[in-house]
Amino acid sequence: MKLNLFIVIASVLLFSFGCGSSSLNSSNTAANSSNTANTEGTAAKTPADGMYPSKGVVTKINNELGSIEIDHENIPDLMPAMKMEFSVKDKAMLKPIAVGDTVTFTIEYKQGTERIIAIGK
């Protein structure tokens, strides 16, 4: 009789642990699915090669390197608003530009790189 009682208790405990781990795994799987969906929903997509116009304020110019730092607006389908340094197609483009100027410019995005191909006040 004691052996039968032991077997029943052991079976109940094993069954309980089995169900507990199963629901725990289901819970973890659901949480992981949620995280995956959330990650996929917020993942940035790669911009298409092309020309992207924008506007911003010049914060730094490096005539020697041929680069300009601009605190620019959001550039739809390319990047959010931020302060960023860009190389320019031709250093001569920087001559009429000064720090503090509000400028309009066009970025050429090609195979993961950006450069300014046109800029003006």
N, C-alpha and C positions, 0 to 999 in steps of 0.2 A: 504494500500500500504506500509506504514512504517513497519507494522508487517511482511509482506512478505519479505521485504528487510532485516529486522532483522533476520528472519529465514534462509535466504540464507547465510548471513554473518556468522551466528552462525554455520550453517552446514559446510561451507567452513573451518572455524577455527577448528571445531571438527575433520573434515576429515584430515586436515593438521597435527594436533597434533597426531591423530591416526596413520597416516603414519609415522610421525617422530619417535614415540616411537617404532613402529614396525621395522623400519630400524635400530634404535639404538639397539634394542634387537638382531636383526640379526647380527649387527656388534659385539656386546658383545659376542654372541654365537660363532661367528667365531674366535674371539680373544681367548675365553676360550678353544675352540677346539685346536687352535694352541698351547696354553700354555700346554694343556694336552699332546699333541703329543710330544712337546719338552721335557716335564718332563719325559715321558715314554721313549723317545729316549736316555736320559742321565742317567736314573736310573741304579745304579750298580746292577749287578746280584750277587746272593749268590754263592760263590765258591763251587765246589764239594769237598766232603771229599776226602783226598788223600795226596800224598807226592809232595812237590814243591821244587825243587833245586834252589839255588840262590848264589849270590856272593856279598860281600860288605866289608866295613872297620869297624873294631871294634872301638867304641867310648867310651864304658864304660863296666865294668864287675863288677857284684855283686856276689862274691863267696858265701857269706852268704845266700842270697836268691836263688841262682842258676839261675841268669838271666844275659843276655848280651844285650847290646844296639849295634845295627849295622846300619850303613848308607848303605842301600842295594840298588841294582839295581831294576828295574821293575821285578816283579815276575808274568809272564803271567798267566792269569786266577785267580790270587789270590789278588794282590795288586800292586799299583804303587810304584815307587822308593820313599823311604823316610827313615828317621832315626827312628828306632823303637826298643823298648825293648821286648825281647822274654824270656820266661822261657825255661830252658833246661831239657831234659829228665833225665840227671844225672849230678850233680854238678862236678864230676870228669872230665867231658868233657872240663871244662873251664881251667884246670891246665896248659896245654901247650899253651894257647891263651893269648895274651897281647893286651892292647890298642894300636891301630895303625896298627895291623896286617890286611892284606887282607885275607879274609877267604871265603871258599866255605862252604855252609851249606844246610841242607835239613830241611824244615818245614813240620811237620805233621799238616794238617788242619783237625779237626774233630769236627763236630757239632758247628761251630762258634768259636772255639778256636784254637790258633796256639801254637806250641812249637817246639823247635829245637831238632831233634832226632839224628843228625850227624853234626859235624863241624870239619874242618881241614884247615891248612894253604896251 
